[in-house]
Amino acid sequence: MKAAAARAEAPMSVLMIGNFLSASKSVRFVCEDLAEALAAAGWNVVAASARAGRAARLADMLATAWSRRAEYAAAQIDVYSGPSFLWAESAAALLRRIGKPHALTLHGGNLPGFARRWPRRVRRLLEGADAVTSPSRYLARALASLRGDIRVIPNPLALERYPFRLRSAPRPRIVWLRAFHGIYRPELAPAVLRAVLARHPDATLTMAGPDKGDGSLAATRAAAERAGVADRLTILGAVEKRDVPRVLAGGEIFLNTTDVDNTPVSVLEAMACGLCVVTTDAGGIPDLAFDGENALVAPRGDSEALARAVSRAVEDARLSARISRGGRAKAEESDFPRVLDAWRILLGELAARAGEARENAGEARENAGEARENAGEARENAGEAVKDAVRPA
């Protein structure tokens, strides 16, 4: 009872394994927001890693998990597909070895395909965790055959940073906000703009996001030149997280052209600000964007269908107002206090489990010590009995 009370009074502590890269790469992942929120709520948070290189990041994750193991009771690990999956595997293996309970958080629209290629690796990782979470029902469904009790905890959004403005009969000022990478199909956006310009000559497109170096940025510029819309296109490049609301405030329509997706934070941010979201139906998008309610949804790769959706939003004031309000309502489901409560409950459960394991181990050691003492006394008593038996009367 005393140990349990002490655990309740002590500050909670957690190790968070993920990409903490905002300082070096101007890219901010959800784990950074969550770590800051937990720290503000009084948690002791150990985070890794902020190293820029992949090998250095993995080494830092493992070194931190080991060298600072006395500073945290439980851990949370972000899980992505591709080379990043190795980070999660390695960190989870170390945590199991040192007896630290951990939760995995699934990310990325490519993860289901990765699991189909490497089912044993993914099953081993998921089954070895004390808990598994996903920001979307999509990933939870896609990986249910490998782990059936995946908890859905949405990506958190600090709504107070995203002022809402109702878009009814919006102007054709289109904003695209993702990384310039092939899976997000940025080169499709100029084709959408060209089709919209045929009906709305005042249409403009602003694109913002980091260049991932796969040639997508150059392909987008070339596509704009071929489509004859380069003079209507502005490319801002990477945008700091704190500047995202300002960029979104300058637009009326949010365009999401992706071919692979899960639950994109950028779409939630646009919804929070009241932009009319026009998006493809990739991956987990249908669990987030409901056609005619909080977004307009078109098939992947169909620039004409996306352009028609943009025009519908511009031309139908009742529809655009409904989508704008519906988007804000959807974003409110991810408001930080609500999501933070879910994480505090889960991580608190893991920390309590760690405390109980320590107590049980301590009790086991005490019981073993008592057993050794009793065995010693028994040996002494047996020796005295033998002496008494052989002693002359």
N, C-alpha and C positions, 0 to 999 in steps of 0.2 A: 504493500500500500504506500509506504513512504517513497519507494522508488518511482511508482506511478505518479505520485503527486509531484515529485521533483521534475519528472519529464514534462508534466503539464505546465509547470512554472518556467522551465528553461526555454530560451529562445530556440525556435526551430532552425535547422541548418540543412542545407542542400548543396550538392555539387551539380552544376549544369554544364553538360558537354554539348557544344555546338559551335556555330560560326559567329564569333564576336568581332566582326570586321569593319564596323562603321568608321573607326578611326583611321584605318589604313586604305580601305577600298571604297569608301562612300556608299557602301551597301549595308543596309541594316536588316538583320533577320529578326524574326519574331522572338527568338530566345533572349535577345538583348532587352526588349521591352518587358518581357516576363521577369527577367532577372532584376531589373530596376524596380518593378512593382513589388516583388517579393521583399527586396531589401527595404523599400520604403515602408512595408508593412511590418518590419521588425525582424525579418529572417536574416540569418547569417548565410550569405550566398558566396560560394566559391565557383568561379566561372572559368572555362577553358574551351576554345582558345582564341586569342587575338592575333596569333602568328599568321603572316600572309601566305607563306609557302605551305603546300599540302603536307610534305614530309615533316616540316618543322611543327606544323599544327598538330599532327598525330602524336609526335613525340611529346609535345607540351601537354596534350590531353592526358596521356598516360602518366607522365611525370607528376602532374598536378594531382591526379586521382590517387597516386601512391603516396607522395610526400606530404600531402595535406589530408590524409585519411582520418586523422584525429579531429578535423575541423568540420566534418559533415556527417549526418546520420543516414542520409539517403541521397540518391542521385537521379537525375533526369538526363536522357540522351536523345538528341535529335537524330533521326534516321532518314537518310536519303539514298537514292539508287546510285549506281556507278561507283567510281573510286571512293566516294564518301562513305559507302556502306562499310568499308573496311574499318573506318574510324569507330563506327558503332560496334562492330564485332569485337574489336580489340578492347575498347573501353568496357564493354559489358563482360568480357571474359575476365578482365582484371578485377572488376567489382565483385563478380561471383567468387573469385579466389580469395578476396580479403573480407568477404562476408557482408558486403554493403548492398541492401535492397535497392533496386533501381526500376525506373519506369522509362519506357521508350515512347517517343513521339514520332509518328510517321509523317513524312512530307513528300510532296512531289507527285505529279501526274504520271511519271515514268516508273514509279515503284511497283505497280501491278505487273507491268511487263518484265521488270527485273526479277520479280518473284517467280514468274513463269519460267524464266531461264535458269534461275538458281533456287529452286524450291527448298532443297535441303538446307542451304545456308540461311535462307530467310526463316524457315520453320525453327531451326535451332536457335536463332537469335530471339525470335518472338516467344518461344516456349520457355526460354531461360530467364525471361524478365518477370519481375514481380507484378508488373502492370504494363499495359500497352494502351496508348491513346492515339487518337487521330483527330485532326481539325475538321474532318468531313465524314459524312456517312458513306461517301463514295469509296474512300480507302478502307473504311471498316468493312464494307461489303466485299470489296475486291480481295481482301486478305482474310476473310472469315474462315476459310478452310484451313488456314495455318494457325489461327488463334481466334477462338470464338467469342471472347469476352473483351473485345477492344472497346474502350470508352471513347465517346465522341466529346471532345472539349474544343470549342471553336477557337480560331486564332483571335487573340484579344485586340481590341481597337480602343484607343483613348478618344472617345467621341468628342470630348470638349475641345480637342485640337481641330476638329473638322466642322466648321460652321455650316449649317444647312441653309440652302436657298432653294425655294421651290422653282422648278423649271416647268412652266406651262407655256406652250407655244415657243419653245426655245429657238434661238438662232442656230444656224448650221456651223457652229464653232466646235470642232471635233478635237478631242484630246485622246492621245494614245500614250499609256504609261506602263511600260514593261522593259525588260532587258532586251537589247538587240541581239537576239539569238534565234537560230532556225526554228526551234520548237514553238516560238511565239509568233511566227510568220509576219514580221514587221513589214516585209516587202509587199504584203497584201494591202496595207493601209492606203498607199497612193492610188491603187486601183479603185478602192472604195471612194476616195475623194473625187476621182475623175467622174465616176458614175453619179455622185451626188451633185457635182457642179452642173451637170446637164439639166437638172431641175432647180438648183439653187445656186446661181452664179456667185453669190457672196460667201460660199462655203470656204472654210479654212481648216487646216489640220496642224496641230502641234504635237510633236512626238518627243517623249522624254524617257531616258533610261540609259544605263551603262552599256558600253560596247563590250560584248563578250568575246570578241576577236575571232569569230567564225566566218566573217565576211558578210554578215547580215546587214550591218550598217551601210556598207558600200552597195549592197544589193538594193537596199531601200532607196538610196539616193539615185541609183541608176533607174529603178522602176519609176521614180518620180519624173525623171527626165524623159523617159519613153512615153509616159502618160501625159506629158505636157502640163504637169501641175507643180513643178518645182517652185514656181513663184507664189504658190498658195500654201506651201509647206514650210514649217519651222521645226528644226531639230535642235533641241536644247542640250542633248547629252545627259549625263548622269545628274540626278537631282538629289540633294540632301533630304533626308526624311522630314526634317522640320519645314522644308519648302514645298512639300507635296500639296498641302492644302491650298497654298497660294497658286500653284500651277493649275490645280483642279478648278479653283474659283474662276479662272479665266475662260473656262469652257462651259458648254451646255450639253454636249453629247460625249459620252465616254465610249471609245471603241476598243474592243478586245478581240484580236484576230487569231488567238492562239490555236494550235493544233493539239497540244498536250497541256493538261492543267489539272489542278486539284481544287483548292479553295483559295483563289488568289486574293491576297490582301489588297492589291491595287483596285480590284473591283469593289471590295467592301468600302474602301476609302472613297471611291467615286459615289457609291450609293449613299454614304454618310453625308456627303456634301450636296446631295440632291441632283447630281447629273443624271440624265437619262442614259442608262447603260444599254449598249448594243453589243452583243457578244456571240461568239460561236458556241456550239454545244459540246465542246471538248471535255473529256474526263468528268470531273466532279462538278462542272458548271451547272448542269440541270438540278443539282441539289441546292444550289445557291440562287440561281437566276430563274425565275418563273415567267415564261413568256406572257406579256400583256399585264402582268401584275407588278413586278418590280424591275423588269428588263424586257428587251426584245431580243429573241434568240434566233440565230440562223445557223445553217449547216456549216461545218468546218470547210474552209477553203473556198467558200462561195462569196466572192466580192460583190456580185450583183445583189444577192439576197441581203447582205449586210448594208449595202447602199440603200436598198428599198426600206429597210428597217429605220435607217437614219432619217430618210425622208418622211416616213410615217410619223416619227416622233416630232419632227419639225412642223408638220402640217396638221396634226390632230392635237389640239390643246388639251382636250379631256384625257386622251391617252397619255400624253407626256406628263401631265400633272399626276395622274394615277401612278405612273411608273416612278416618278420622282419621290412621291410620298411613300410608296411601297418599298423603294430602295432604302430610304432612311429607316423605316421600320425593321427591315431585315438587318441592317447594320447594327441596330440597337441590341439585337440578340447577342452580339459579340462585344458589348460594352465591357470595359476592363473590370469593374467591380464584380460583375456576374461571373466572368471567366476566372478571375483571380480566386473567387470563393471555391470554384471547382478544383483548381490546382492546390489550394491550401488544404482542402479535404483529402485529396489523393496523396500529396506529399506528407501530410500529417499521418495518414494511415501507414505509409512506409516507414516514417521515422519511429512511430510507435512499435511497429513490427521489429525494427532494429533494437529498440530498447528492451522489448520483451525477450528477444534472442540473447541479448547480453545478460539479462537477469537470469534466464534459464541456464545459460552457460555458467554464470556465477554460482547458481544453486547446485548445478551438477558438480562443479569443483568442490563446493562445500560438502556435498553428500559423499563425494569420493574421498575427501579428507576424513570425514567421520567414519566412513567404512574402513579406511586404513587404520585409524585409531582403534576402532572396535576389533579389527583383526589382530592388531598388536596386543590388545588386552586379552583377547581370546588365547593368543599364543602364550602370554605370560601365565594365564590361569591354567592352561593345559600343562605348562612346565611345572607349576607348583603342585598340580594334582599328581604328576608323575613322581615328583620328589616325595610327596606324602605316601604314595603307594609303596615305594621301595625303602622308606625309612624304617629301621628296626623298631618294634613295639617296645 
